[in-house]
Amino acid sequence: MRKRAAVLCGAAVVVAGTFTAVPAEAGTPQNTQTTSTAHAAKLTWKKCGTADYPTLQCASLKVPLDHAHPRGQQITLALSRVPHTAKKYQGPLLVNPGGPGGSGLTFAGFIASGLPKAVAAQYDVIGFDPRGVGASKPALNCKPGHFKPVRPDSVPSTPAIERANLKRARSFAAACGRKYASVLPYIDTISAVRDMDSIRQALGAKRINYFGYSYGTYLGAVYAKLFPHQVRRLVLDSIVDPTGVWYDDNLAQDYAFNDRHRALMAWIAKYDTTYKLGTDPERVEAKWYAMRAALAKKPAGGKVGASELEDTFIPGGYYNGYWPYLAEAFAAYVNHKSADPLVEAYENFAAVDASGDNGYSIYTSVQCRDASWPRDWRQWQKDNWDVYEKAPFMAWNNAWYNAPCAFWPTKSLSPVNVANGKLPPVLLFQATNDAATPYEGGVTVHRLLAGSSLVVEEGGGNHGITLSGNRCLDKHLATYLTEGKVPRGGGEADAVCKALPDPKPLTSKAASTSASGAALHRLLGSRG
């Protein structure tokens, strides 16, 4: 999965088959389910706008905890909406920021404001907190403060360190089992997908449009597999490899994040006049690992140990807009023995609050339930030491992040084979150097979804690439959502867009990052 295939394409754009420009249900959206549903559900929308997104509306929807027993215990989903304003109505556009565990309520406002006004005006942009998340009820929080600093060193270089990390993983899994024994068997992707179809019914829509990032791409692909005839348009950005769910996907991430971390080190070396850490990327990287070793012995500000340092720099693998801030903190610590900027960077990019505790509870609940994980810790040891030898940056940090799955209290389901030949044309976006969802995932899904079109950001390393300031990518997105047209090329990719340039140091007059990119990555988070 680590090799990136050459991107070759033709750039012609064609009309996507017989894909209609306006749905059959176009017009005024209904507020009740269709008469074929078992329960009529009515959504009552109330104003819940924010300063950034003043037109947001909110509602709630009851759905079964167990969809196999629709009249049994009910849970509540929190929904949001930015209503359409144009005469041409193209139906609901459900949006998801990934995770699993990401909240989608504010995300609807971001998508509606990020799209061209004429495009967004044609859709009801629908956000939702998936089951267990945020404002949905119940909202899971298995063990508040699980990430409270200072944690044990992530690298289990001694038996004592390994035992300490294993204790944390077992303790978290056990806490989830104690608090949510009746709920955990129903916190999984398939249940969330069935919730999405309940949302469709409550909206009175025969078909939905869907736009998902990161884990949201797997959520969308699984929805399309289970409900292919309810899909009108489908956009997947930064694509999960569905053939590696979830153990293998996490191992693949480690190699890709190591590459992105080295890209950051090379960027710092390029601006040696600013950061004064050296002009040789390998020597800069050596200084970073020396900083890590020092923090393992004496955490900065009593907060940033070796594990917290990794947590702080991992977001830089998701979004290069964070690089100038991380570089300044790195340089301040190494050159001036100043810990304050490093502590500030940790608090800005890595510290976990109650919302983060909830997100991690759902992340583990979904991933541990979705697919089988090795239950023999010796397998984890072997695989992660093998990765660490080649890609040390995130190998063990990622292993411990997912380690509760080795001890999870519920049985595992089987991953969904998302291969699909029943869909209208689907639009896929993928950066070649994405660390969180490596490039091969986009190629795989392109192959599995017959008739899909893959748009590649050549040389891009960010995770989540549309609505981040790349006009080439956003033009393909707008054309698809407006007209149903997708590019058709002759190679592995159907269209290629050049990546945006890396940022400049903060001290430079040319320093700038995309405001939309920064807003998007705050909503996408830095895991999953």
SULMO-V749363 format. One record per pair of residues at least 6 apart in sequence whose ideal C-beta (glycine too) atoms are under 7 Angstrom apart, sorted by sequence separation. I is the first residue (numbers start at 1). J is the second residue. D is the distance in Angstrom with one decimal. If there is no record, write none. Layout:
# SULMO-V749363
I/J/D
I/J/D
This chain:
# SULMO-V749363
49/55/5.9
50/56/6.4
64/70/4.8
66/72/5.7
129/135/5.2
130/136/6.9
132/138/6.8
133/139/6.6
156/162/3.5
272/278/6.1
278/284/5.2
299/305/4.0
316/322/4.9
332/338/4.3
333/339/6.3
374/380/5.9
446/452/5.4
462/468/6.7
479/485/5.1
480/486/5.8
488/494/5.5
489/495/6.0
504/510/4.6
505/511/6.1
33/40/5.4
49/56/4.7
65/72/6.7
97/104/6.0
129/136/4.3
132/139/6.2
177/184/6.9
212/219/5.7
224/231/5.0
268/275/5.3
272/279/4.7
277/284/5.0
315/322/5.3
316/323/5.7
388/395/4.1
432/439/5.1
466/473/5.1
467/474/6.4
487/494/4.5
504/511/4.5
32/40/5.6
33/41/5.2
48/56/5.3
64/72/5.9
65/73/4.4
96/104/5.4
112/120/4.6
132/140/4.5
153/161/5.4
176/184/6.3
200/208/4.9
212/220/4.3
241/249/5.7
244/252/6.2
304/312/6.8
387/395/4.4
388/396/6.2
446/454/4.2
457/465/5.1
465/473/5.8
466/474/6.0
487/495/3.9
503/511/6.8
32/41/7.0
48/57/6.2
65/74/6.8
95/104/6.1
152/161/5.4
156/165/6.2
240/249/6.6
268/277/5.7
269/278/6.1
295/304/6.0
296/305/6.1
332/341/4.3
333/342/5.1
430/439/5.9
32/42/5.3
47/57/6.0
48/58/3.8
64/74/6.2
65/75/5.1
97/107/4.7
210/220/4.9
224/234/5.9
269/279/5.3
277/287/5.8
295/305/5.4
296/306/3.9
316/326/5.1
332/342/7.0
503/513/5.2
31/42/5.7
46/57/6.3
63/74/6.7
269/280/6.2
295/306/5.4
384/395/5.6
466/477/5.1
476/487/6.2
31/43/5.5
45/57/4.2
46/58/5.7
62/74/4.5
63/75/6.1
95/107/5.6
152/164/4.1
269/281/4.6
329/341/4.1
384/396/6.0
430/442/3.0
442/454/6.0
95/108/5.7
112/125/4.3
152/165/5.3
210/223/6.7
313/326/5.8
328/341/5.9
329/342/4.5
457/470/6.6
45/59/4.9
62/76/5.9
63/77/5.8
111/125/5.4
220/234/5.9
292/306/5.2
295/309/5.3
428/442/5.8
44/59/5.7
221/236/6.8
266/281/4.1
269/284/4.9
384/399/4.4
43/59/4.3
60/76/5.2
61/77/4.7
95/111/4.8
220/236/5.6
265/281/4.8
268/284/5.3
329/345/4.1
457/473/6.2
60/77/6.7
108/125/4.8
292/309/5.5
428/445/6.2
43/61/6.4
60/78/5.8
61/79/6.0
108/126/6.2
428/446/5.7
455/473/6.4
60/79/6.6
108/127/3.0
217/236/3.9
262/281/6.7
265/284/4.6
326/345/6.1
380/399/6.3
476/495/6.2
41/61/6.1
58/78/6.9
59/79/4.7
107/127/5.0
217/237/6.9
265/285/4.4
325/345/5.9
41/62/6.9
58/79/6.7
210/231/7.0
217/238/6.8
221/242/6.1
455/476/5.1
58/80/5.3
105/127/5.0
208/230/6.2
217/239/4.5
218/240/4.2
57/80/6.8
104/127/3.9
207/230/5.2
208/231/6.9
209/232/5.2
217/240/5.2
262/285/6.4
265/288/6.6
426/449/5.1
56/80/5.5
57/81/4.7
104/128/5.0
105/129/5.9
207/231/6.3
208/232/6.4
209/233/4.3
210/234/5.2
211/235/4.4
212/236/5.9
213/237/4.8
214/238/5.2
218/242/5.9
428/452/5.6
430/454/6.5
432/456/6.3
473/497/5.1
80/105/4.3
104/129/6.0
207/232/4.0
210/235/7.0
213/238/5.5
215/240/6.1
426/451/6.9
428/453/6.6
432/457/6.8
472/497/3.6
56/82/6.1
57/83/6.7
82/108/5.6
103/129/5.1
146/172/5.6
193/219/6.5
214/240/7.0
380/406/6.3
423/449/6.3
425/451/5.1
426/452/4.0
427/453/5.6
428/454/4.6
429/455/5.1
430/456/5.7
431/457/4.2
432/458/5.7
433/459/6.7
435/461/6.9
437/463/6.5
472/498/6.9
55/82/5.3
78/105/6.2
81/108/6.6
82/109/6.1
192/219/6.2
196/223/5.4
218/245/6.9
322/349/6.4
425/452/6.8
428/455/6.7
432/459/6.2
433/460/6.2
434/461/6.6
436/463/4.2
470/497/6.1
80/108/4.6
143/171/6.9
420/448/6.8
423/451/6.6
425/453/6.2
427/455/7.0
432/460/6.3
433/461/3.8
435/463/6.6
105/134/6.7
143/172/5.2
189/218/6.5
193/222/5.0
377/406/6.0
419/448/4.5
420/449/5.3
421/450/4.2
431/460/3.4
434/463/5.2
82/112/3.8
93/123/4.1
95/125/6.2
103/133/5.8
105/135/6.4
142/172/6.2
189/219/6.1
193/223/4.6
197/227/5.5
200/230/6.0
418/448/5.7
420/450/6.7
431/461/6.2
470/500/5.5
39/70/7.0
92/123/6.9
93/124/6.9
95/126/6.9
103/134/4.0
375/406/6.0
431/462/6.1
469/500/6.1
38/70/5.4
48/80/7.0
90/122/4.5
91/123/6.8
92/124/4.7
93/125/5.1
94/126/4.8
95/127/5.7
101/133/5.9
143/175/4.2
190/222/6.6
373/405/4.0
374/406/6.5
455/487/6.5
89/122/6.3
90/123/5.5
93/126/6.5
142/175/4.8
189/222/5.4
193/226/5.7
197/230/6.5
300/333/6.9
312/345/5.2
373/406/6.0
453/486/3.8
88/122/5.3
92/126/4.9
142/176/3.9
312/346/4.6
315/349/4.6
431/465/5.2
453/487/5.5
86/121/3.9
367/402/6.9
453/488/6.5
43/79/6.9
45/81/6.1
85/121/4.6
86/122/4.8
368/404/6.5
429/465/5.7
84/121/6.0
142/179/6.0
312/349/5.5
368/405/3.9
429/466/5.5
456/493/4.1
84/122/5.9
301/339/5.1
304/342/5.4
308/346/5.6
312/350/4.5
367/405/6.3
455/493/6.9
458/496/5.1
84/123/5.5
291/330/6.9
300/339/3.7
304/343/5.8
311/350/3.8
373/412/6.9
454/493/5.0
455/494/6.6
458/497/7.0
459/498/7.0
460/499/3.7
84/124/5.1
140/180/5.9
303/343/5.5
364/404/5.0
368/408/3.9
372/412/4.3
454/494/5.4
455/495/4.6
456/496/5.1
457/497/5.3
458/498/6.0
459/499/4.1
83/124/5.5
364/405/6.7
369/410/5.5
371/412/5.9
453/494/4.3
458/499/6.3
288/330/6.6
291/333/5.9
300/342/4.8
301/343/4.0
304/346/4.9
308/350/6.4
371/413/6.8
455/497/6.5
457/499/5.2
81/124/5.6
82/125/4.4
291/334/6.0
300/343/5.6
303/346/6.1
369/412/6.4
370/413/5.9
371/414/6.9
81/125/6.8
369/413/6.1
371/415/4.7
429/473/6.2
81/126/5.5
138/183/6.5
370/415/6.6
469/514/3.3
468/514/5.7
79/126/6.5
80/127/4.0
287/334/5.6
469/516/5.5
79/127/6.9
468/516/5.7
469/517/5.2
79/128/5.0
427/476/6.9
443/492/6.3
467/516/5.8
468/517/3.8
78/128/6.8
77/128/5.8
78/129/4.4
56/108/6.7
77/129/6.7
261/313/6.7
264/316/5.3
275/327/5.4
468/520/5.4
53/106/6.7
56/109/5.0
427/480/4.7
467/520/5.9
77/131/6.6
277/331/5.8
132/187/5.2
276/331/6.5
53/109/2.7
75/131/6.0
78/134/6.4
131/187/6.4
261/317/6.3
267/323/5.8
275/331/4.3
464/520/5.5
52/109/6.5
78/135/3.6
257/314/6.9
260/317/4.0
277/334/6.3
464/521/6.4
78/136/4.8
50/109/6.9
77/136/5.1
264/323/5.6
268/327/5.0
276/335/5.8
427/486/5.4
53/113/6.4
76/136/6.0
131/191/6.4
257/317/4.6
464/524/4.9
76/137/4.3
131/192/6.0
425/486/4.8
27/89/5.8
75/137/6.4
130/192/4.7
264/326/6.9
26/89/4.8
29/92/7.0
75/138/6.6
26/90/6.6
131/195/5.8
26/91/6.8
130/195/6.8
22/88/6.5
25/91/6.2
23/90/6.1
22/90/6.2
23/91/4.5
128/199/6.3
126/199/6.9
314/394/6.2
310/394/6.5
123/209/6.6
310/397/4.5
307/397/6.4
29/124/5.8
111/211/6.5
94/196/6.4
94/199/6.8
92/203/5.1
92/205/5.3
91/205/5.5
94/208/5.4
98/213/4.9
100/215/5.0
91/207/6.6
92/208/5.4
93/209/4.3
94/210/5.0
95/211/4.9
96/212/4.3
97/213/5.6
98/214/3.0
99/215/5.1
91/208/6.7
92/209/6.6
98/215/4.1
65/183/7.0
77/195/6.0
91/209/5.9
93/211/6.0
98/216/4.5
317/435/4.3
318/436/5.9
90/209/6.9
97/216/6.2
66/186/5.6
79/199/6.7
96/216/3.5
65/186/5.2
246/367/4.5
96/219/5.7
67/191/6.5
246/370/6.1
245/370/6.0
246/371/5.4
245/371/4.9
247/373/5.4
67/194/4.4
247/374/6.8
63/195/5.2
251/383/6.2
261/393/4.3
254/387/4.8
258/391/3.5
258/392/6.9
63/198/4.7
258/393/4.5
251/387/5.9
255/391/4.7
257/393/5.9
258/394/6.7
61/198/6.6
254/391/5.0
257/394/4.3
61/199/6.4
254/394/5.3
61/202/5.3
91/232/6.2
254/395/4.7
320/461/6.3
320/462/6.1
153/296/5.1
319/462/5.3
254/398/5.6
318/462/6.9
319/463/7.0
253/398/6.2
318/463/4.5
250/398/5.7
150/299/4.7
153/305/7.0
154/306/6.6
250/402/5.5
150/303/6.7
153/306/4.7
154/307/4.6
149/303/4.6
151/305/6.8
153/307/6.2
149/304/7.0
150/305/4.1
152/307/7.0
149/305/6.6
151/307/4.5
154/310/6.1
151/308/7.0
150/308/6.6
43/202/5.3
149/308/5.1
41/202/4.4
37/201/4.9
363/527/6.6
363/528/6.0
359/525/6.9
34/201/6.2
33/201/4.1
33/202/5.6
34/204/6.5
245/415/4.3
33/204/6.6
32/204/5.8
31/204/6.4
242/415/6.7
260/433/6.8
29/203/6.3
30/204/2.7
259/433/6.9
29/204/6.2
187/362/6.7
260/435/4.3
242/418/4.8
259/435/6.9
189/366/6.1
349/526/7.0
187/365/4.0
188/366/5.7
257/435/4.4
328/506/6.5
187/366/5.9
256/435/4.1
324/503/5.7
25/205/5.8
323/503/5.9
25/206/5.1
184/365/5.9
188/369/4.2
189/370/5.3
324/505/5.4
24/206/6.2
187/369/6.1
188/370/5.4
253/435/6.5
256/438/4.5
320/502/5.5
321/503/5.9
324/506/4.5
253/436/6.3
320/503/6.1
23/207/6.0
176/361/6.7
184/369/6.9
252/438/5.5
324/511/6.7
176/365/6.6
234/423/6.7
239/428/6.1
236/426/7.0
225/416/5.7
233/424/6.9
239/430/5.6
228/420/6.2
231/423/5.7
232/424/6.7
234/426/4.4
235/427/5.0
236/428/5.2
237/429/4.3
238/430/6.6
321/513/3.9
225/418/5.0
231/424/6.8
222/416/4.8
228/422/3.9
225/420/5.7
228/423/5.7
222/418/6.2
224/420/5.7
238/434/5.7
321/517/5.6
221/418/4.1
240/437/5.4
321/518/5.5
238/436/6.8
239/437/5.6
263/461/6.2
319/517/6.9
224/423/5.6
238/437/4.8
241/440/6.1
241/441/3.4
321/521/6.8
240/441/5.6
243/444/6.0
260/461/5.6
239/441/4.6
319/521/4.2
239/442/4.3
241/444/5.3
242/445/6.7
318/521/6.3
147/352/4.0
239/445/5.0
318/526/5.2
23/232/5.7
236/445/6.8
144/354/6.8
146/357/6.5
315/526/4.0
314/526/6.0
141/354/6.9
144/357/5.3
146/360/6.8
141/357/5.1
141/358/5.2
140/358/6.3
139/358/5.6
142/361/4.4
141/361/5.6
140/361/4.1
140/362/5.9
214/436/6.4
190/413/6.8
214/437/6.2
134/358/6.6
221/445/6.5
133/358/6.7
140/365/6.4
184/409/6.6
185/410/5.2
188/413/6.0
238/463/5.0
184/410/4.8
190/416/7.0
238/464/5.3
237/464/6.2
238/465/6.6
237/465/6.2
133/362/5.4
237/466/5.1
132/362/4.9
169/400/6.5
173/404/4.2
274/505/4.4
172/404/4.8
177/409/3.3
132/365/6.6
176/409/6.8
274/507/5.7
169/403/3.7
173/407/4.2
271/505/5.1
165/400/5.2
169/404/5.0
173/408/5.3
267/502/5.9
173/409/6.3
169/406/6.8
170/407/4.9
169/407/6.3
156/396/6.6
155/396/5.0
154/396/4.3
235/477/6.6
154/397/4.4
235/480/6.8
154/400/5.7
233/480/6.8
233/481/6.7
214/463/6.5
214/464/6.7
1/252/4.5
213/464/4.9
233/484/6.7
2/255/4.8
102/359/6.7
101/359/3.6
101/360/6.7
99/359/6.2
101/362/3.6
100/362/5.5
101/363/4.4
99/362/6.5
100/363/5.4
99/363/5.9
100/366/3.9
100/367/6.8
214/524/6.3
213/524/5.9
215/528/4.9
214/528/5.7
114/467/3.8
119/478/5.2
116/478/5.3
119/481/5.2
115/478/6.9
119/482/5.4
114/516/5.8
19/424/4.7
19/425/5.8
17/424/7.0
16/424/6.6
17/425/6.3
16/425/3.6
110/519/6.1
110/520/6.7
110/523/5.7
107/523/5.3
106/523/6.6
102/525/5.9
7/432/6.7
97/523/5.3
98/524/5.9
97/524/5.2
101/528/6.9
4/432/5.6
100/528/6.3
99/528/4.7
98/528/5.3
4/439/5.1
1/438/5.9
5/443/6.6
1/440/4.8
7/456/5.2
7/458/5.8
21/483/5.9
21/484/5.6
20/484/7.0
19/484/4.1
16/484/5.1
16/485/6.0
15/485/5.5
16/486/5.0
13/485/5.8
13/487/4.9
14/488/4.7
13/488/7.0
11/487/6.5
12/488/5.7
12/489/6.9
11/489/6.2
10/489/4.1
9/489/3.4
10/490/4.1
9/490/6.5
10/491/7.0
9/491/4.4
8/491/3.3
8/492/6.0
9/493/4.3
11/495/5.6
7/492/5.9
9/494/5.8
7/493/4.9
9/495/6.1
5/492/5.8
9/496/5.5
7/496/5.7
